[in-house]
Amino acid sequence: MSERGIKQKGEQKTARIPIRMMPQTHLAKPAWIRVKAGDAGGRFGEIKRLLREQALHTVCEEAACPNIGECFGRGTATFMILGDICTRRCPFCDVGHGLPLPPDAQEPARLAASVARLKLKYAVITSVDRDDLRDGGAAHFASVVGAVRAENPNIRIEILVPDFRARLEVALEHLGVSLPDVFNHNLETVPRLYKETRPGADYPHSLTLLQAFKTRYPQITTKSGLMVGLGETDAEILDVMRDLRAHGVDMLTIGQYLAPSAHHLPVRRYVAPEIFANYAGEAKKMGFTAAACAPMVRSSYWAETQAGLG
């Protein structure tokens, strides 16, 4: 087993639960996988400094996103609220796992001020899973969205939420207090791989969450994302896409899974760009309003363009 260290916040320390070493068969990384490094002296550095000043987190950093250099460089980030310690242990994810701290009541104001300083037109807000909270963190999401809108009246907001498992109705009520422009919840993978890839999650429940939100708030665009390269087949991906459309999901992202370390699930295949183009073509036929499908696509990668602001 590999210990991932101790997370320190002020006087409190939260142990990160070790992740079991995964057996790896290393595949050669193909030429179409390209990552851009960040420029510490440019916009990248400015955003990094602001995040530290305001004690804010981004999924870009915590999940070791390969697009961080590009996104920070053009002045965008996906803010991660409710701390940086997750209550689940998904073996594809690089976010720390353990016992999180209580929600920070000052976080909504700090995030709203940061969005204003960055002059963002589109903000993406996500969170860790908070199974320790009665509402799964939904009320805090609403507080953040409300604060960001109050200080940035022309902003468009996308929220990328956890599954709120066993808290669905409570979560939907809280989220309705301050609605986003886009409601995103990732299925991540095909149902056959859920036990291995998303322990603690449930494929039918995630579909129900997306459909229930759309039913209750039909004016809000819904969105979901998938990773490929974990052992799924293209036929299974197409089946998931059909399930998403059958549950009222409007937008889709599909990208290549890249293992954050040797301790995470291994990459079992690299999907060629022409296969991603086929996914996009099929998505159009199925009626998705937008489908971003390419090796380096992530759930919030160029999200503002997908939402029509590019």
ABEGO torsion letter per residue (X at the ends): XBBAEBBBBEABBBBBBBBBBBBBBBBBBBAABBBBBBBAABAAAAAAAAAAAAGBBBAAAAAGBAAAAAAAAAGBBBBBBGEABBABBBAABABBBEBBBBBBAAAAAAAAAAAAAAGBABBBBBBBBBAABAAGGAAAAAAAAAAAAAABAABBBBBBBBAGBGAAAAAAAAAAABBBABBBBBAGBBAAAAAAABBGBBAAAAAAAAAAAAAABAABBBBBBBBBGAGBBAAAAAAAAAAAAAAGBABBBBBBBBBABAABBBBABBBBAAAAAAAAAAAAAAGBABBBBBAABBAABGAAAAAGAX
